[in-house]
Amino acid sequence: MLWTLDKVVRVVFWGGVSALLATVLGALGIVSCLLAFTTLWLLSAAIYLYTADLKEPVDGKSVVLTGCDTGFGNTLALHLDNLGFRVFAGCLQADGEGAEHLRQEGSSRLHVLQMDVTSQDQLDKAAQEVKRLLPHGEGVWGLVNNAGVLSICPAEWSSMDGFRRDPEINVFGLIAATKAFLPLVRRARGRVVNVASICGRFGFIYMSAYTASKYAVEGFSDSLRQEMRGFGVKVCIIEPGNYAAGTRLFRTDEAAQEKVEAMLATASEEVKQEYGKEYPKRVEDFVRKMHREGGKDINPVINAFTEALTQTYPQNRYCPMNAYTYMIVFVNTHFPSWLYDTLFGG
């Protein structure tokens, strides 16, 4: 079994439930509190870990992925291909470097498709191509909505066109891809796996457009999960932490500086004066820090995708992040907002 932070947290959760029940049983004099706690925790943890380890066979199953040019998508496409899935890897540039890498490294089961999720025409053509390549009567076991962008810009500095960029791809592109392939997923009683972010759980300074888009992904996925229950389709959310270094989000320090310069170009002179000359430097330092502290090993994210697609009883949410980030999510979720803003805000 692959041990993850998600599994550790769930085992601890069942320990808390067991402690509560043991306290009640002990107070009623039915059984020793310690004995009840030990028995209940061992039993509940064993049941959870057993069900978490149950896997679906991958032979003959097909998966459609978006955003396979670079990063998570490119690595995941090859990983799923190695596991034995038939992979349809959607790329923004099907003749680009990332697509060519997939063709060279992948098996004959891996098919590269031209797929800009903001183009309904390309999505329709990709869906038709998938239908053509699938064996007769077979559906799509998994749809992984991975395509996305990340904008960093204070809300007052961003133009409305800048604000629309993130949701256009991260939300409406995700929804359009889901609608294009959902009939095939329903046929297979398969999975829809949507990439959100830790920014879908709490707001992050300088990232209002991105955060808003990821909140929307969370809401859409929760609603879709309930709608698909009757069809046997499971909907999972992946909430990665900061893997900017592993995905090469900002390849160089110059890239961080270019991002800030582009941000400056969208702000009015009045706004620049109000915020002060040091403010752009603070944003640039934030971008550099984000890259410097981002995880270089993306295997936890790839493992989360894999479990969402292969576990017989998948989780609604997978949180591939380090313990510190997990703690931030916990504080934001369960404590007053002022505490989160004081400890982790800008």
Secondary structure, DSSP 4 states (H G I P E B T S, - for coil): ----HHHHHHHHHHHHHHHHHHHHHHHTTSS-HHHHHHHHHHHHHHHHHHHHT-B---TT-EEEES--SSHHHHHHHHHHHHHT-EEEEEES-TTSHHHHHHHHHS-TTEEEEE--TT-HHHHHHHHHHHHHHSPTT---SEEEE-------B-TTTS-HHHHHHHHIIIIIIHHHHHHHHHHHHHHHT-EEEEE--GGGTS--TTBHHHHHHHHHHHHHHHHHHHHHGGGT-EEEEE-----HHHHTSS-SHHHHHHHHHHHHHHS-HHHHHHH-TTHHHHHHHHHHHHHHHS-S--HHHHHHHHHHHHBSS--SEE----HHHHHHHHHHHHS-HHHHHHHH--
